[in-house]
Amino acid sequence: MYISSPIVFAALLRWPRFQRYATFAGLFLLCLSLACSSFANTTSQLIATQGVLYAIGGGLVYAPSM
């Protein structure tokens, strides 16, 4: 989540009208990643869902609130 912060902050500073949409998209991605991780059968699937997708969604939710 913190590694994607500079990219998300730069994008939202460049296009500020997408801040509201980024929050909803991030919340949707958070929920989707948690739902998909419950069906994970391998460790790599769990890392992809909870590690990567959740971090991207969390970065999108966190950045507009800052």
N, CA, C and O atoms as a Maestro MAE file, in Angstrom:
{
 s_m_m2io_version
 :::
 2.0.0
}

f_m_ct {
 s_m_title
 :::
 protein
 m_atom[264] {
  # First column is atom index #
  i_m_mmod_type
  r_m_x_coord
  r_m_y_coord
  r_m_z_coord
  i_m_residue_number
  s_m_chain_name
  s_m_pdb_residue_name
  s_m_pdb_atom_name
  i_m_atomic_number
  :::
  1 25 0.825 -1.174 0.000 1 A "MET " " N  " 7
  2 3 0.000 0.000 0.000 1 A "MET " " CA " 6
  3 2 0.877 1.248 0.000 1 A "MET " " C  " 6
  4 15 0.590 2.200 -0.725 1 A "MET " " O  " 8
  5 25 1.913 1.259 0.779 2 A "TYR " " N  " 7
  6 3 2.757 2.445 0.857 2 A "TYR " " CA " 6
  7 2 3.668 2.588 -0.354 2 A "TYR " " C  " 6
  8 15 4.098 3.696 -0.677 2 A "TYR " " O  " 8
  9 25 3.963 1.495 -1.017 3 A "ILE " " N  " 7
  10 3 4.795 1.576 -2.212 3 A "ILE " " CA " 6
  11 2 4.020 2.208 -3.361 3 A "ILE " " C  " 6
  12 15 4.598 2.911 -4.191 3 A "ILE " " O  " 8
  13 25 2.709 1.960 -3.413 4 A "SER " " N  " 7
  14 3 1.902 2.544 -4.483 4 A "SER " " CA " 6
  15 2 1.476 3.975 -4.194 4 A "SER " " C  " 6
  16 15 0.900 4.628 -5.064 4 A "SER " " O  " 8
  17 25 1.744 4.475 -3.002 5 A "SER " " N  " 7
  18 3 1.314 5.825 -2.627 5 A "SER " " CA " 6
  19 2 1.848 6.918 -3.545 5 A "SER " " C  " 6
  20 15 1.061 7.771 -3.956 5 A "SER " " O  " 8
  21 25 3.128 6.949 -3.892 6 A "PRO " " N  " 7
  22 3 3.593 8.028 -4.779 6 A "PRO " " CA " 6
  23 2 2.899 8.015 -6.145 6 A "PRO " " C  " 6
  24 15 2.632 9.072 -6.715 6 A "PRO " " O  " 8
  25 25 2.611 6.835 -6.661 7 A "ILE " " N  " 7
  26 3 1.943 6.734 -7.963 7 A "ILE " " CA " 6
  27 2 0.503 7.216 -7.854 7 A "ILE " " C  " 6
  28 15 0.028 7.971 -8.703 7 A "ILE " " O  " 8
  29 25 -0.190 6.779 -6.807 8 A "VAL " " N  " 7
  30 3 -1.588 7.163 -6.633 8 A "VAL " " CA " 6
  31 2 -1.696 8.655 -6.332 8 A "VAL " " C  " 6
  32 15 -2.569 9.331 -6.876 8 A "VAL " " O  " 8
  33 25 -0.816 9.179 -5.467 9 A "PHE " " N  " 7
  34 3 -0.847 10.607 -5.157 9 A "PHE " " CA " 6
  35 2 -0.574 11.443 -6.401 9 A "PHE " " C  " 6
  36 15 -1.243 12.452 -6.626 9 A "PHE " " O  " 8
  37 25 0.389 11.040 -7.202 10 A "ALA " " N  " 7
  38 3 0.702 11.785 -8.426 10 A "ALA " " CA " 6
  39 2 -0.464 11.748 -9.405 10 A "ALA " " C  " 6
  40 15 -0.785 12.758 -10.031 10 A "ALA " " O  " 8
  41 25 -1.091 10.595 -9.537 11 A "ALA " " N  " 7
  42 3 -2.226 10.481 -10.455 11 A "ALA " " CA " 6
  43 2 -3.402 11.322 -9.976 11 A "ALA " " C  " 6
  44 15 -4.073 11.966 -10.783 11 A "ALA " " O  " 8
  45 25 -3.657 11.322 -8.677 12 A "LEU " " N  " 7
  46 3 -4.787 12.091 -8.168 12 A "LEU " " CA " 6
  47 2 -4.499 13.593 -8.135 12 A "LEU " " C  " 6
  48 15 -5.431 14.397 -8.177 12 A "LEU " " O  " 8
  49 25 -3.250 13.975 -8.061 13 A "LEU " " N  " 7
  50 3 -2.918 15.393 -8.195 13 A "LEU " " CA " 6
  51 2 -3.031 15.850 -9.641 13 A "LEU " " C  " 6
  52 15 -3.387 16.996 -9.915 13 A "LEU " " O  " 8
  53 25 -2.731 14.960 -10.548 14 A "ARG " " N  " 7
  54 3 -2.831 15.278 -11.977 14 A "ARG " " CA " 6
  55 2 -4.282 15.350 -12.421 14 A "ARG " " C  " 6
  56 15 -4.654 16.233 -13.194 14 A "ARG " " O  " 8
  57 25 -5.112 14.415 -11.933 15 A "TRP " " N  " 7
  58 3 -6.527 14.357 -12.279 15 A "TRP " " CA " 6
  59 2 -7.359 14.391 -10.997 15 A "TRP " " C  " 6
  60 15 -7.829 13.345 -10.548 15 A "TRP " " O  " 8
  61 25 -7.551 15.556 -10.404 16 A "PRO " " N  " 7
  62 3 -8.250 15.630 -9.105 16 A "PRO " " CA " 6
  63 2 -9.732 15.273 -9.163 16 A "PRO " " C  " 6
  64 15 -10.318 14.952 -8.129 16 A "PRO " " O  " 8
  65 25 -10.344 15.319 -10.322 17 A "ARG " " N  " 7
  66 3 -11.770 14.991 -10.391 17 A "ARG " " CA " 6
  67 2 -12.043 13.502 -10.182 17 A "ARG " " C  " 6
  68 15 -13.189 13.108 -9.966 17 A "ARG " " O  " 8
  69 25 -11.001 12.674 -10.245 18 A "PHE " " N  " 7
  70 3 -11.168 11.234 -10.059 18 A "PHE " " CA " 6
  71 2 -10.969 10.790 -8.614 18 A "PHE " " C  " 6
  72 15 -10.955 9.590 -8.340 18 A "PHE " " O  " 8
  73 25 -10.815 11.731 -7.686 19 A "GLN " " N  " 7
  74 3 -10.612 11.347 -6.292 19 A "GLN " " CA " 6
  75 2 -11.820 10.616 -5.725 19 A "GLN " " C  " 6
  76 15 -11.662 9.622 -5.017 19 A "GLN " " O  " 8
  77 25 -13.007 11.088 -6.021 20 A "ARG " " N  " 7
  78 3 -14.208 10.430 -5.510 20 A "ARG " " CA " 6
  79 2 -14.352 9.036 -6.100 20 A "ARG " " C  " 6
  80 15 -14.708 8.090 -5.398 20 A "ARG " " O  " 8
  81 25 -14.074 8.915 -7.386 21 A "TYR " " N  " 7
  82 3 -14.183 7.613 -8.041 21 A "TYR " " CA " 6
  83 2 -13.100 6.653 -7.548 21 A "TYR " " C  " 6
  84 15 -13.334 5.447 -7.466 21 A "TYR " " O  " 8
  85 25 -11.931 7.174 -7.223 22 A "ALA " " N  " 7
  86 3 -10.848 6.332 -6.720 22 A "ALA " " CA " 6
  87 2 -11.218 5.716 -5.377 22 A "ALA " " C  " 6
  88 15 -10.865 4.569 -5.103 22 A "ALA " " O  " 8
  89 25 -11.917 6.460 -4.549 23 A "THR " " N  " 7
  90 3 -12.333 5.927 -3.252 23 A "THR " " CA " 6
  91 2 -13.291 4.756 -3.438 23 A "THR " " C  " 6
  92 15 -13.128 3.715 -2.802 23 A "THR " " O  " 8
  93 25 -14.283 4.919 -4.302 24 A "PHE " " N  " 7
  94 3 -15.244 3.838 -4.524 24 A "PHE " " CA " 6
  95 2 -14.605 2.653 -5.239 24 A "PHE " " C  " 6
  96 15 -14.910 1.503 -4.926 24 A "PHE " " O  " 8
  97 25 -13.727 2.924 -6.191 25 A "ALA " " N  " 7
  98 3 -13.033 1.836 -6.883 25 A "ALA " " CA " 6
  99 2 -12.132 1.068 -5.921 25 A "ALA " " C  " 6
  100 15 -12.053 -0.159 -5.984 25 A "ALA " " O  " 8
  101 25 -11.454 1.790 -5.034 26 A "GLY " " N  " 7
  102 3 -10.605 1.137 -4.046 26 A "GLY " " CA " 6
  103 2 -11.394 0.303 -3.067 26 A "GLY " " C  " 6
  104 15 -10.963 -0.787 -2.691 26 A "GLY " " O  " 8
  105 25 -12.557 0.804 -2.644 27 A "LEU " " N  " 7
  106 3 -13.401 0.041 -1.734 27 A "LEU " " CA " 6
  107 2 -13.930 -1.216 -2.408 27 A "LEU " " C  " 6
  108 15 -13.988 -2.282 -1.795 27 A "LEU " " O  " 8
  109 25 -14.314 -1.087 -3.672 28 A "PHE " " N  " 7
  110 3 -14.759 -2.261 -4.422 28 A "PHE " " CA " 6
  111 2 -13.629 -3.279 -4.557 28 A "PHE " " C  " 6
  112 15 -13.854 -4.481 -4.416 28 A "PHE " " O  " 8
  113 25 -12.408 -2.798 -4.830 29 A "LEU " " N  " 7
  114 3 -11.260 -3.694 -4.978 29 A "LEU " " CA " 6
  115 2 -10.904 -4.364 -3.655 29 A "LEU " " C  " 6
  116 15 -10.498 -5.526 -3.640 29 A "LEU " " O  " 8
  117 25 -11.051 -3.645 -2.550 30 A "LEU " " N  " 7
  118 3 -10.822 -4.255 -1.239 30 A "LEU " " CA " 6
  119 2 -11.791 -5.403 -0.991 30 A "LEU " " C  " 6
  120 15 -11.385 -6.496 -0.596 30 A "LEU " " O  " 8
  121 25 -13.057 -5.150 -1.224 31 A "CYS " " N  " 7
  122 3 -14.075 -6.196 -1.004 31 A "CYS " " CA " 6
  123 2 -13.883 -7.372 -1.952 31 A "CYS " " C  " 6
  124 15 -14.019 -8.530 -1.556 31 A "CYS " " O  " 8
  125 25 -13.569 -7.066 -3.202 32 A "LEU " " N  " 7
  126 3 -13.357 -8.127 -4.184 32 A "LEU " " CA " 6
  127 2 -12.146 -8.987 -3.829 32 A "LEU " " C  " 6
  128 15 -12.193 -10.209 -3.968 32 A "LEU " " O  " 8
  129 25 -11.076 -8.367 -3.376 33 A "SER " " N  " 7
  130 3 -9.876 -9.138 -3.040 33 A "SER " " CA " 6
  131 2 -10.108 -10.026 -1.823 33 A "SER " " C  " 6
  132 15 -9.608 -11.150 -1.774 33 A "SER " " O  " 8
  133 25 -10.861 -9.533 -0.840 34 A "LEU " " N  " 7
  134 3 -11.159 -10.383 0.315 34 A "LEU " " CA " 6
  135 2 -12.085 -11.527 -0.045 34 A "LEU " " C  " 6
  136 15 -11.936 -12.632 0.477 34 A "LEU " " O  " 8
  137 25 -13.042 -11.278 -0.930 35 A "ALA " " N  " 7
  138 3 -13.937 -12.354 -1.364 35 A "ALA " " CA " 6
  139 2 -13.182 -13.396 -2.178 35 A "ALA " " C  " 6
  140 15 -13.400 -14.595 -2.005 35 A "ALA " " O  " 8
  141 25 -12.294 -12.947 -3.066 36 A "CYS " " N  " 7
  142 3 -11.527 -13.891 -3.885 36 A "CYS " " CA " 6
  143 2 -10.505 -14.661 -3.058 36 A "CYS " " C  " 6
  144 15 -10.199 -15.814 -3.364 36 A "CYS " " O  " 8
  145 25 -9.981 -14.035 -2.020 37 A "SER " " N  " 7
  146 3 -8.981 -14.732 -1.209 37 A "SER " " CA " 6
  147 2 -9.597 -15.871 -0.403 37 A "SER " " C  " 6
  148 15 -8.887 -16.794 -0.003 37 A "SER " " O  " 8
  149 25 -10.894 -15.820 -0.160 38 A "SER " " N  " 7
  150 3 -11.515 -16.925 0.570 38 A "SER " " CA " 6
  151 2 -11.608 -18.188 -0.276 38 A "SER " " C  " 6
  152 15 -11.806 -19.280 0.256 38 A "SER " " O  " 8
  153 25 -11.465 -18.042 -1.593 39 A "PHE " " N  " 7
  154 3 -11.488 -19.201 -2.482 39 A "PHE " " CA " 6
  155 2 -10.092 -19.633 -2.922 39 A "PHE " " C  " 6
  156 15 -9.963 -20.511 -3.776 39 A "PHE " " O  " 8
  157 25 -9.054 -19.041 -2.361 40 A "ALA " " N  " 7
  158 3 -7.683 -19.364 -2.756 40 A "ALA " " CA " 6
  159 2 -7.316 -20.772 -2.297 40 A "ALA " " C  " 6
  160 15 -7.622 -21.179 -1.177 40 A "ALA " " O  " 8
  161 25 -6.652 -21.503 -3.192 41 A "ASN " " N  " 7
  162 3 -6.229 -22.870 -2.876 41 A "ASN " " CA " 6
  163 2 -4.728 -22.964 -2.649 41 A "ASN " " C  " 6
  164 15 -4.259 -23.888 -1.984 41 A "ASN " " O  " 8
  165 25 -3.975 -22.026 -3.190 42 A "THR " " N  " 7
  166 3 -2.515 -22.060 -3.046 42 A "THR " " CA " 6
  167 2 -2.038 -20.773 -2.391 42 A "THR " " C  " 6
  168 15 -2.765 -19.784 -2.295 42 A "THR " " O  " 8
  169 25 -0.811 -20.822 -1.952 43 A "THR " " N  " 7
  170 3 -0.221 -19.652 -1.319 43 A "THR " " CA " 6
  171 2 -0.047 -18.513 -2.307 43 A "THR " " C  " 6
  172 15 -0.232 -17.350 -1.946 43 A "THR " " O  " 8
  173 25 0.300 -18.820 -3.533 44 A "SER " " N  " 7
  174 3 0.485 -17.763 -4.532 44 A "SER " " CA " 6
  175 2 -0.831 -17.053 -4.847 44 A "SER " " C  " 6
  176 15 -0.831 -15.846 -5.092 44 A "SER " " O  " 8
  177 25 -1.935 -17.768 -4.845 45 A "GLN " " N  " 7
  178 3 -3.230 -17.132 -5.051 45 A "GLN " " CA " 6
  179 2 -3.586 -16.222 -3.877 45 A "GLN " " C  " 6
  180 15 -4.157 -15.148 -4.068 45 A "GLN " " O  " 8
  181 25 -3.252 -16.647 -2.689 46 A "LEU " " N  " 7
  182 3 -3.527 -15.838 -1.505 46 A "LEU " " CA " 6
  183 2 -2.673 -14.574 -1.493 46 A "LEU " " C  " 6
  184 15 -3.153 -13.500 -1.131 46 A "LEU " " O  " 8
  185 25 -1.419 -14.699 -1.886 47 A "ILE " " N  " 7
  186 3 -0.547 -13.529 -1.951 47 A "ILE " " CA " 6
  187 2 -1.031 -12.569 -3.031 47 A "ILE " " C  " 6
  188 15 -0.982 -11.353 -2.844 47 A "ILE " " O  " 8
  189 25 -1.496 -13.101 -4.155 48 A "ALA " " N  " 7
  190 3 -1.983 -12.240 -5.235 48 A "ALA " " CA " 6
  191 2 -3.239 -11.489 -4.824 48 A "ALA " " C  " 6
  192 15 -3.398 -10.316 -5.165 48 A "ALA " " O  " 8
  193 25 -4.129 -12.146 -4.098 49 A "THR " " N  " 7
  194 3 -5.382 -11.492 -3.741 49 A "THR " " CA " 6
  195 2 -5.219 -10.599 -2.515 49 A "THR " " C  " 6
  196 15 -5.505 -9.403 -2.576 49 A "THR " " O  " 8
  197 25 -4.767 -11.165 -1.419 50 A "GLN " " N  " 7
  198 3 -4.661 -10.370 -0.205 50 A "GLN " " CA " 6
  199 2 -3.427 -9.484 -0.194 50 A "GLN " " C  " 6
  200 15 -3.447 -8.416 0.419 50 A "GLN " " O  " 8
  201 25 -2.382 -9.885 -0.838 51 A "GLY " " N  " 7
  202 3 -1.170 -9.090 -0.818 51 A "GLY " " CA " 6
  203 2 -1.163 -7.969 -1.833 51 A "GLY " " C  " 6
  204 15 -0.841 -6.830 -1.495 51 A "GLY " " O  " 8
  205 25 -1.512 -8.269 -3.066 52 A "VAL " " N  " 7
  206 3 -1.393 -7.289 -4.145 52 A "VAL " " CA " 6
  207 2 -2.695 -6.506 -4.342 52 A "VAL " " C  " 6
  208 15 -2.693 -5.276 -4.296 52 A "VAL " " O  " 8
  209 25 -3.793 -7.211 -4.557 53 A "LEU " " N  " 7
  210 3 -5.058 -6.517 -4.827 53 A "LEU " " CA " 6
  211 2 -5.537 -5.704 -3.627 53 A "LEU " " C  " 6
  212 15 -6.040 -4.592 -3.789 53 A "LEU " " O  " 8
  213 25 -5.384 -6.251 -2.440 54 A "TYR " " N  " 7
  214 3 -5.799 -5.524 -1.252 54 A "TYR " " CA " 6
  215 2 -4.949 -4.274 -1.050 54 A "TYR " " C  " 6
  216 15 -5.459 -3.236 -0.627 54 A "TYR " " O  " 8
  217 25 -3.667 -4.367 -1.348 55 A "ALA " " N  " 7
  218 3 -2.787 -3.211 -1.198 55 A "ALA " " CA " 6
  219 2 -3.129 -2.115 -2.211 55 A "ALA " " C  " 6
  220 15 -3.104 -0.932 -1.874 55 A "ALA " " O  " 8
  221 25 -3.442 -2.498 -3.427 56 A "ILE " " N  " 7
  222 3 -3.821 -1.503 -4.435 56 A "ILE " " CA " 6
  223 2 -5.145 -0.843 -4.042 56 A "ILE " " C  " 6
  224 15 -5.275 0.378 -4.130 56 A "ILE " " O  " 8
  225 25 -6.103 -1.620 -3.619 57 A "GLY " " N  " 7
  226 3 -7.380 -1.064 -3.177 57 A "GLY " " CA " 6
  227 2 -7.236 -0.176 -1.958 57 A "GLY " " C  " 6
  228 15 -7.876 0.872 -1.870 57 A "GLY " " O  " 8
  229 25 -6.404 -0.585 -1.022 58 A "GLY " " N  " 7
  230 3 -6.158 0.238 0.163 58 A "GLY " " CA " 6
  231 2 -5.475 1.546 -0.179 58 A "GLY " " C  " 6
  232 15 -5.773 2.578 0.423 58 A "GLY " " O  " 8
  233 25 -4.569 1.516 -1.130 59 A "GLY " " N  " 7
  234 3 -3.919 2.746 -1.569 59 A "GLY " " CA " 6
  235 2 -4.897 3.700 -2.226 59 A "GLY " " C  " 6
  236 15 -4.800 4.914 -2.045 59 A "GLY " " O  " 8
  237 25 -5.838 3.162 -2.988 60 A "LEU " " N  " 7
  238 3 -6.837 4.015 -3.632 60 A "LEU " " CA " 6
  239 2 -7.819 4.601 -2.625 60 A "LEU " " C  " 6
  240 15 -8.297 5.720 -2.813 60 A "LEU " " O  " 8
  241 25 -8.124 3.877 -1.578 61 A "VAL " " N  " 7
  242 3 -9.032 4.398 -0.552 61 A "VAL " " CA " 6
  243 2 -8.309 5.410 0.338 61 A "VAL " " C  " 6
  244 15 -8.892 6.421 0.730 61 A "VAL " " O  " 8
  245 25 -7.075 5.148 0.649 62 A "TYR " " N  " 7
  246 3 -6.322 5.966 1.602 62 A "TYR " " CA " 6
  247 2 -5.879 7.302 1.020 62 A "TYR " " C  " 6
  248 15 -5.883 8.313 1.722 62 A "TYR " " O  " 8
  249 25 -5.502 7.319 -0.232 63 A "ALA " " N  " 7
  250 3 -4.910 8.519 -0.847 63 A "ALA " " CA " 6
  251 2 -5.861 9.717 -0.890 63 A "ALA " " C  " 6
  252 15 -5.429 10.810 -0.524 63 A "ALA " " O  " 8
  253 25 -7.114 9.593 -1.309 64 A "PRO " " N  " 7
  254 3 -7.988 10.781 -1.335 64 A "PRO " " CA " 6
  255 2 -8.288 11.338 0.038 64 A "PRO " " C  " 6
  256 15 -8.573 12.529 0.166 64 A "PRO " " O  " 8
  257 25 -8.233 10.521 1.057 65 A "SER " " N  " 7
  258 3 -8.520 11.031 2.404 65 A "SER " " CA " 6
  259 2 -7.367 11.835 2.976 65 A "SER " " C  " 6
  260 15 -7.542 12.584 3.937 65 A "SER " " O  " 8
  261 25 -6.203 11.682 2.395 66 A "MET " " N  " 7
  262 3 -5.049 12.472 2.859 66 A "MET " " CA " 6
  263 2 -5.108 13.845 2.257 66 A "MET " " C  " 6
  264 15 -4.232 14.671 2.516 66 A "MET " " O  " 8
  :::
 }
 m_bond[263] {
  # First column is bond index #
  i_m_from
  i_m_to
  i_m_order
  :::
  1 1 2 1
  2 2 3 1
  3 3 4 2
  4 3 5 1
  5 5 6 1
  6 6 7 1
  7 7 8 2
  8 7 9 1
  9 9 10 1
  10 10 11 1
  11 11 12 2
  12 11 13 1
  13 13 14 1
  14 14 15 1
  15 15 16 2
  16 15 17 1
  17 17 18 1
  18 18 19 1
  19 19 20 2
  20 19 21 1
  21 21 22 1
  22 22 23 1
  23 23 24 2
  24 23 25 1
  25 25 26 1
  26 26 27 1
  27 27 28 2
  28 27 29 1
  29 29 30 1
  30 30 31 1
  31 31 32 2
  32 31 33 1
  33 33 34 1
  34 34 35 1
  35 35 36 2
  36 35 37 1
  37 37 38 1
  38 38 39 1
  39 39 40 2
  40 39 41 1
  41 41 42 1
  42 42 43 1
  43 43 44 2
  44 43 45 1
  45 45 46 1
  46 46 47 1
  47 47 48 2
  48 47 49 1
  49 49 50 1
  50 50 51 1
  51 51 52 2
  52 51 53 1
  53 53 54 1
  54 54 55 1
  55 55 56 2
  56 55 57 1
  57 57 58 1
  58 58 59 1
  59 59 60 2
  60 59 61 1
  61 61 62 1
  62 62 63 1
  63 63 64 2
  64 63 65 1
  65 65 66 1
  66 66 67 1
  67 67 68 2
  68 67 69 1
  69 69 70 1
  70 70 71 1
  71 71 72 2
  72 71 73 1
  73 73 74 1
  74 74 75 1
  75 75 76 2
  76 75 77 1
  77 77 78 1
  78 78 79 1
  79 79 80 2
  80 79 81 1
  81 81 82 1
  82 82 83 1
  83 83 84 2
  84 83 85 1
  85 85 86 1
  86 86 87 1
  87 87 88 2
  88 87 89 1
  89 89 90 1
  90 90 91 1
  91 91 92 2
  92 91 93 1
  93 93 94 1
  94 94 95 1
  95 95 96 2
  96 95 97 1
  97 97 98 1
  98 98 99 1
  99 99 100 2
  100 99 101 1
  101 101 102 1
  102 102 103 1
  103 103 104 2
  104 103 105 1
  105 105 106 1
  106 106 107 1
  107 107 108 2
  108 107 109 1
  109 109 110 1
  110 110 111 1
  111 111 112 2
  112 111 113 1
  113 113 114 1
  114 114 115 1
  115 115 116 2
  116 115 117 1
  117 117 118 1
  118 118 119 1
  119 119 120 2
  120 119 121 1
  121 121 122 1
  122 122 123 1
  123 123 124 2
  124 123 125 1
  125 125 126 1
  126 126 127 1
  127 127 128 2
  128 127 129 1
  129 129 130 1
  130 130 131 1
  131 131 132 2
  132 131 133 1
  133 133 134 1
  134 134 135 1
  135 135 136 2
  136 135 137 1
  137 137 138 1
  138 138 139 1
  139 139 140 2
  140 139 141 1
  141 141 142 1
  142 142 143 1
  143 143 144 2
  144 143 145 1
  145 145 146 1
  146 146 147 1
  147 147 148 2
  148 147 149 1
  149 149 150 1
  150 150 151 1
  151 151 152 2
  152 151 153 1
  153 153 154 1
  154 154 155 1
  155 155 156 2
  156 155 157 1
  157 157 158 1
  158 158 159 1
  159 159 160 2
  160 159 161 1
  161 161 162 1
  162 162 163 1
  163 163 164 2
  164 163 165 1
  165 165 166 1
  166 166 167 1
  167 167 168 2
  168 167 169 1
  169 169 170 1
  170 170 171 1
  171 171 172 2
  172 171 173 1
  173 173 174 1
  174 174 175 1
  175 175 176 2
  176 175 177 1
  177 177 178 1
  178 178 179 1
  179 179 180 2
  180 179 181 1
  181 181 182 1
  182 182 183 1
  183 183 184 2
  184 183 185 1
  185 185 186 1
  186 186 187 1
  187 187 188 2
  188 187 189 1
  189 189 190 1
  190 190 191 1
  191 191 192 2
  192 191 193 1
  193 193 194 1
  194 194 195 1
  195 195 196 2
  196 195 197 1
  197 197 198 1
  198 198 199 1
  199 199 200 2
  200 199 201 1
  201 201 202 1
  202 202 203 1
  203 203 204 2
  204 203 205 1
  205 205 206 1
  206 206 207 1
  207 207 208 2
  208 207 209 1
  209 209 210 1
  210 210 211 1
  211 211 212 2
  212 211 213 1
  213 213 214 1
  214 214 215 1
  215 215 216 2
  216 215 217 1
  217 217 218 1
  218 218 219 1
  219 219 220 2
  220 219 221 1
  221 221 222 1
  222 222 223 1
  223 223 224 2
  224 223 225 1
  225 225 226 1
  226 226 227 1
  227 227 228 2
  228 227 229 1
  229 229 230 1
  230 230 231 1
  231 231 232 2
  232 231 233 1
  233 233 234 1
  234 234 235 1
  235 235 236 2
  236 235 237 1
  237 237 238 1
  238 238 239 1
  239 239 240 2
  240 239 241 1
  241 241 242 1
  242 242 243 1
  243 243 244 2
  244 243 245 1
  245 245 246 1
  246 246 247 1
  247 247 248 2
  248 247 249 1
  249 249 250 1
  250 250 251 1
  251 251 252 2
  252 251 253 1
  253 253 254 1
  254 254 255 1
  255 255 256 2
  256 255 257 1
  257 257 258 1
  258 258 259 1
  259 259 260 2
  260 259 261 1
  261 261 262 1
  262 262 263 1
  263 263 264 2
  :::
 }
}
